[in-house]
Amino acid sequence: MAEPLLQIRDLTKTFVTPRGTVRAVDRVSFDIPRGSITGLVGESGSGKTTLGRTLLRLVEPTSGHTIFDGTDLNALDAAGMRRMRRRMQIIFQDPVSSLNPRLTVGAIVAEGLVAHGIGTARERRERVAALLEEVGLSPDHMSRFPHEFSGGQRQRIGIARALALEPDFIVADESVSALDVSIQAQVLNLLLDLRARRDLTMLFIAHDLSVVEYLCDQTVVMYLGRVVEVGPSRDLYTAPAHPYTRALVSAIPVPEPGGAGARTILRGDIPSPLSPPSGCVFRTRCPIAADVCAEDPPVAVRAGPDHIAYCKKIEAAHDLV
């Protein structure tokens, strides 16, 4: 793996509700290599979106550290974080609600440039025109409003907005899940092209594991606020170590009839984050759970080069990290 651009260490985000405290992100640690696309997968409610927003401090972390290119973001004051935001951007999931319907496309894409006082009005207009062309739209679209575009075009506008400040890192939060399959492929290929041209680093949050397998160099698997496995995508999909990852991979549809292997069916639903299981949070649905799994939380074990899993049952068979 390349040198990490982001190092996430014991990052935690809790929410206090009338019914109790929710640990939406619970002591999460992993690295995002520079110039890579890292996938983040897991069932709904696993904490993926909260983690992505906490990394950018759109949601303030409760504890832990996010070290971006040597700087601990969680130690920055408001002015320091404002300067750092030029290097970190987000593409939101919903291409409709994430665009202000009262602003033209030109004004939406230029928002970051205006907020940071970059360029004259003419320079910003030229910059917006170039960005729209880069994402596959026409400069003539600058005077139009979001409702005049399709879902795929709106997502391209969101991508152009994220690129306006020349960021080093982008969080793409379910950025293709609301699009038709054919449009998804176009947007995914656009993200790959942008990564190559701009040397971008991305965190790509998704439910569709086949999309993550195609797009991402590394995959992080979350369950109930915790990371359960991290590794190169090629290793994680061909030889998943954690039983939860094996269940997710086994559910990926295959085009050939009879081409799928044995399916791992998980019993029950994901537990309430208000009352997570003791020890390993996956143990209540795990097909290989034992009594030891209810004790202390599992520690990281090495399942291969750059491949880590958190499982009590495989601790004895692997080297501790």
KANOR-V569038 format. One record per residue. N is the residue number from 1. RES is the residue in one small letter. PHI is phi in degrees with one decimal (999 if undefined). NEAR is the number of other C-alpha atoms within 8 Angstrom. Layout:
# KANOR-V569038
N:RES:PHI:NEAR, N:RES:PHI:NEAR
This chain:
# KANOR-V569038
1:m:999:4, 2:a:-72.5:6, 3:e:-58.0:6, 4:p:-72.2:10, 5:l:-85.0:11, 6:l:-120.9:12, 7:q:-122.1:13, 8:i:-102.1:13, 9:r:-130.6:11, 10:d:52.2:11, 11:l:-72.0:16, 12:t:-135.2:14, 13:k:-134.6:13, 14:t:-115.3:12, 15:f:-121.8:8, 16:v:-96.2:7, 17:t:-118.2:7, 18:p:-58.9:4, 19:r:-94.5:5, 20:g:144.1:7, 21:t:-102.0:9, 22:v:-108.9:10, 23:r:-93.6:12, 24:a:-68.1:14, 25:v:-129.3:15, 26:d:-124.8:12, 27:r:52.5:10, 28:v:-84.8:13, 29:s:-139.8:10, 30:f:-170.7:8, 31:d:-111.4:9, 32:i:-116.0:12, 33:p:-64.1:12, 34:r:-62.5:11, 35:g:78.2:10, 36:s:-103.5:12, 37:i:-112.4:12, 38:t:-103.7:13, 39:g:-89.1:14, 40:l:-126.5:13, 41:v:-126.8:14, 42:g:153.0:11, 43:e:-67.0:8, 44:s:-57.8:6, 45:g:91.3:6, 46:s:-83.6:12, 47:g:103.3:14, 48:k:-64.6:13, 49:t:-65.0:8, 50:t:-60.9:10, 51:l:-62.9:9, 52:g:-58.8:12, 53:r:-75.3:10, 54:t:-69.0:12, 55:l:-57.9:8, 56:l:-88.7:10, 57:r:60.4:10, 58:l:-71.3:7, 59:v:-117.7:8, 60:e:-72.0:7, 61:p:-69.1:12, 62:t:-81.6:8, 63:s:-161.1:8, 64:g:96.4:12, 65:h:-137.8:12, 66:t:-120.8:13, 67:i:-100.3:11, 68:f:-107.0:10, 69:d:50.5:7, 70:g:90.5:5, 71:t:-109.9:6, 72:d:-78.7:10, 73:l:-61.9:11, 74:n:-74.1:9, 75:a:-98.0:5, 76:l:-81.0:9, 77:d:-80.8:6, 78:a:-60.7:6, 79:a:-67.4:7, 80:g:-66.5:8, 81:m:-70.2:10, 82:r:-61.9:8, 83:r:-64.6:7, 84:m:-70.0:8, 85:r:-63.6:9, 86:r:-62.4:10, 87:r:-97.7:10, 88:m:-137.3:12, 89:q:-135.3:13, 90:i:-137.7:9, 91:i:-108.6:12, 92:f:-80.7:11, 93:q:-67.6:12, 94:d:-93.4:8, 95:p:-73.7:14, 96:v:-95.3:8, 97:s:-72.4:6, 98:s:-81.5:9, 99:l:-109.8:10, 100:n:-68.2:8, 101:p:-67.2:8, 102:r:-89.9:5, 103:l:-105.8:10, 104:t:-72.4:12, 105:v:-60.1:13, 106:g:-59.7:13, 107:a:-69.5:9, 108:i:-64.7:11, 109:v:-68.2:14, 110:a:-85.5:13, 111:e:-53.6:9, 112:g:-64.6:10, 113:l:-62.8:12, 114:v:-66.6:8, 115:a:-61.7:7, 116:h:-97.7:6, 117:g:64.5:6, 118:i:-96.3:8, 119:g:77.1:8, 120:t:-82.7:6, 121:a:-59.0:6, 122:r:-67.2:7, 123:e:-63.3:8, 124:r:-66.3:12, 125:r:-63.5:10, 126:e:-64.5:8, 127:r:-66.0:9, 128:v:-63.5:14, 129:a:-59.7:11, 130:a:-66.0:9, 131:l:-65.8:11, 132:l:-62.1:13, 133:e:-63.9:10, 134:e:-64.3:8, 135:v:-95.6:11, 136:g:92.5:7, 137:l:-113.6:10, 138:s:-99.5:9, 139:p:-57.4:10, 140:d:-64.7:5, 141:h:-74.8:9, 142:m:-59.4:12, 143:s:-89.2:8, 144:r:-90.4:9, 145:f:-109.0:11, 146:p:-55.1:13, 147:h:-67.4:6, 148:e:-85.9:6, 149:f:-119.3:8, 150:s:-76.1:7, 151:g:-60.5:10, 152:g:-64.6:11, 153:q:-66.7:9, 154:r:-63.0:13, 155:q:-67.6:10, 156:r:-64.8:12, 157:i:-63.6:12, 158:g:-61.7:14, 159:i:-66.5:10, 160:a:-59.6:13, 161:r:-61.0:12, 162:a:-65.5:13, 163:l:-85.0:10, 164:a:-57.6:14, 165:l:-93.9:9, 166:e:56.8:7, 167:p:-73.0:13, 168:d:-93.0:9, 169:f:-136.2:11, 170:i:-131.1:14, 171:v:-96.6:13, 172:a:-103.7:13, 173:d:-93.5:13, 174:e:50.3:12, 175:s:-74.3:14, 176:v:-123.3:9, 177:s:-67.4:9, 178:a:-92.2:10, 179:l:-107.2:9, 180:d:-62.3:6, 181:v:-59.8:6, 182:s:-65.4:6, 183:i:-72.3:9, 184:q:-54.7:12, 185:a:-61.4:8, 186:q:-64.2:8, 187:v:-69.3:11, 188:l:-61.8:10, 189:n:-65.7:8, 190:l:-63.6:9, 191:l:-62.2:8, 192:l:-63.7:9, 193:d:-63.8:8, 194:l:-65.2:10, 195:r:-59.1:11, 196:a:-69.2:8, 197:r:-72.7:6, 198:r:-107.3:6, 199:d:55.8:9, 200:l:-77.0:14, 201:t:-111.7:15, 202:m:-133.2:12, 203:l:-110.8:14, 204:f:-106.8:14, 205:i:-93.3:15, 206:a:-157.5:15, 207:h:-95.6:10, 208:d:-81.8:7, 209:l:-69.1:11, 210:s:-68.0:7, 211:v:-65.8:8, 212:v:-64.0:12, 213:e:-61.2:10, 214:y:-71.2:6, 215:l:-93.7:9, 216:c:-102.0:13, 217:d:-81.7:11, 218:q:-133.1:12, 219:t:-127.8:15, 220:v:-114.5:13, 221:v:-108.8:12, 222:m:-114.4:16, 223:y:-145.8:13, 224:l:51.4:15, 225:g:87.4:13, 226:r:-119.6:12, 227:v:-80.4:12, 228:v:-110.0:13, 229:e:-160.5:14, 230:v:-139.7:15, 231:g:-176.6:12, 232:p:-56.6:11, 233:s:-57.2:11, 234:r:-62.4:8, 235:d:-77.4:10, 236:l:-66.2:14, 237:y:-85.0:9, 238:t:-88.6:6, 239:a:-143.6:6, 240:p:-63.5:11, 241:a:-94.3:10, 242:h:-83.7:11, 243:p:-60.7:10, 244:y:-67.7:9, 245:t:-62.6:12, 246:r:-61.0:11, 247:a:-66.5:12, 248:l:-64.1:9, 249:v:-65.7:10, 250:s:-67.9:11, 251:a:-88.4:8, 252:i:-67.8:8, 253:p:-64.8:5, 254:v:-119.8:7, 255:p:-73.1:5, 256:e:-88.0:6, 257:p:-59.0:6, 258:g:78.4:5, 259:g:-83.4:7, 260:a:-77.3:10, 261:g:-82.1:6, 262:a:-63.9:5, 263:r:-88.1:8, 264:t:-96.0:8, 265:i:-98.1:5, 266:l:-84.8:8, 267:r:-90.6:6, 268:g:74.8:5, 269:d:-108.1:5, 270:i:-61.7:6, 271:p:-64.1:8, 272:s:-69.2:6, 273:p:-67.5:9, 274:l:-71.8:9, 275:s:-143.1:6, 276:p:-70.1:9, 277:p:-62.2:11, 278:s:-72.0:9, 279:g:64.3:11, 280:c:-77.8:14, 281:v:-69.4:11, 282:f:-89.9:10, 283:r:-62.1:12, 284:t:-71.5:7, 285:r:-121.9:10, 286:c:-79.7:11, 287:p:-72.7:6, 288:i:-119.4:6, 289:a:-64.3:9, 290:a:-132.4:8, 291:d:-59.6:6, 292:v:-62.9:6, 293:c:-69.7:14, 294:a:-85.8:12, 295:e:-87.0:9, 296:d:-68.4:8, 297:p:-59.7:11, 298:p:-66.3:11, 299:v:-101.8:9, 300:a:-70.4:10, 301:v:-125.0:14, 302:r:-88.9:13, 303:a:-99.2:10, 304:g:164.9:6, 305:p:-58.6:5, 306:d:61.9:9, 307:h:-121.8:13, 308:i:-126.5:13, 309:a:-134.2:13, 310:y:-119.9:12, 311:c:-152.7:13, 312:k:-64.1:12, 313:k:-71.9:9, 314:i:-105.8:8, 315:e:-59.7:12, 316:a:-68.5:7, 317:a:-95.7:5, 318:h:-132.8:9, 319:d:-78.9:9, 320:l:-70.1:8, 321:v:-77.3:6
